[in-house]
Amino acid sequence: MRRNALLVLFAALVIVHGSAEAADYSGRARVIDGDAISIRNQRIRIAAIDACERDQTGLKDGRLCPCGAAARSYLGKMIDGQHVRCDIIDQDQYRRLVGQCFIGDVDIGLAMVKAGLAEAMLRYLPAPHSISEVQYGQAESRARDGGFGVWSAEIESPHEYRRSKSSRIP
């Protein structure tokens, strides 16, 4: 009986320890695109935002506007050389980790929305999360009203861009 209790306790400790490690990634990050990074070779999608795809463009003042490259570049400058911590809150349909990521106390996703380089994407958040939907919504409204980033150009919403790109016949 005592042996079984020890085995159960050991199994519980392994599960708790494993889930605690999976819930937090931190270290130097590498930018993948405007809403995804990699820490220790683990791809993490930044929660609550949707940025232009790498190759996505739009029009600004009649000229080509590379919104995907702009979002990636801005994120790269923000995290360059910084220690990034991501609290994993979900896994998406493609089994990628989704996390709220920080540099110190700065919420990276919120900073991208404030700069107008990502849309707030709140509808896919899991029920228990610590992301302030009010802050993200207000940040997007201010960016739209101020004409920051993507809001200063004619750019298709990233999710609509992906949908139209996937429906094109090769």
N, C-alpha and C positions, 0 to 999 in steps of 0.2 A: 504493500500500500504506500509506504513512504517513498519507494523508488518511483512509483507512478506519479506521485505528487511532485517529486523533483523534476521528472521529465516534462510535466505540464508547465511548471515554473520556468524551466529552461526554454521551452518552446515559446512561451509568452514573452520572455525577455528578448529572444531572437526576433520575434514579430515586431515588438515595440521598437527595438533598436533599428531594424530594417526600415520601418515606416518613418521613423524620425529622420533617418538619412535621406530617404526619398523625398521628404517634404521640403528640403532646403538645399539649394545649390549655390555655392559662392566661389568667387575667384575672379581671375582676369577673364573677361568675356571677349569673344570674337563676334563681330557683326555678320549676320547672314543676309538680312535685308532690313527694311524699315520697321518690322515688328517681330523679328526673330534673332536670337543670339545663340551662341554656343559657349558653354562653360564646361571645362574638362571633357570635351568631346560629346557633351550632351546637348542636343538641340532643345531650346526652350522658346516657345511662342509667348510673347509678352501679352498678358491678359488684358482684356477690356479695350483693346485698340485694333484698328485695321488700317494699315498703311498701304500706299500704292505698291504694286508689284515691281520688281526690279526693272523690267523692261517697259513699264507703263509710262505713257506720256499724255500730255494734254496740250491745250493752247492757252497762251497768255499774251495778250496784245498782238495776236496774229502770228506769234512765234511758237515753235515747239518748246514745251515745258517738260523736262524729264523728272516728273514727280517721284518716280521710284528711286532714281539715283539720288535725288535731293533728300528723301527720307532716310535712305541708307547712310548717306554722308553725314547728316545731322546726328543720327544715332551714333555713328562712329566717333564723331568729335566729342559727343557727350560722355561716352564710356571709355574713350582712349586712355589707357594706362590706369584706369580706376578699378577698384575692387567692387564687384557687382554681386549682390545677393538676391536670389530669387526664391520666394516662398511659393512652392508649387501648390496650386489650388485645383487643378483638373488635368485631364488628358483629353485631347481633341479626337475627332473621328479618325484621324490618321495615326493615332497612338503617340502623338508628340506631347511632351509635357507642356502645360500652360501655367505660367507663374506671374505673380506680381513681383516686379524686379525693382531694386533700389540701388542707388549710389549714396551711401550714408542714409539720410532720411528722405532723400529725393526719390519720388516715385517716377521711374523712367517713362512708363506709359502715360501718366498724367502730363509729364513734361512734353512728350511728343504731341499730345492733343493740344496743349496750350500753344505750342509753336505752329499749330495748323498743319502738321506733317502726318497726322493720323486722325482718323475718325474715332469717336468713342463707339465701342462695340460691346454693349452691355447685355444684349439679349441672350448670349450664350454662357453667361456666368453661372456657375453652379450655385445652388441655394445657400450653402454656408460659405461666405467669403468676406474679406475685410475691405474690399474696394468701395470707396465712396462714390456711388452712382451720381449723387448730387454734384460732387466736385467735378467729375468727368463731364457731366452734362453742361454745367456752367462753363467749364473750360472750352468745350466745343462751341457753345453759343458765343463766347467772347472772341474766339478765333474766327468764326464765321462773320460776326459783326465787324470785326477789325480787318477782315480780308487778309488774314495771315496764311501763308503756305498755300495749300491746295485750294483754300477758299478765295484766293486771288486770281484763279484761273478757271478755265473750262476743263474740268477733269471728271471723268467717269468714276463713280464710287468704286473702290477696289473690289468689293464683292460682285458688283455688276460686271466689271472688267473681266474677272475670272470666269464668271458664268458665260459671257459672250465669247471669250477666248476658247473655252472648252466645247462650246456648241458649234464652232466653225468646222467645216469639213476640210480635212487636210488635202 
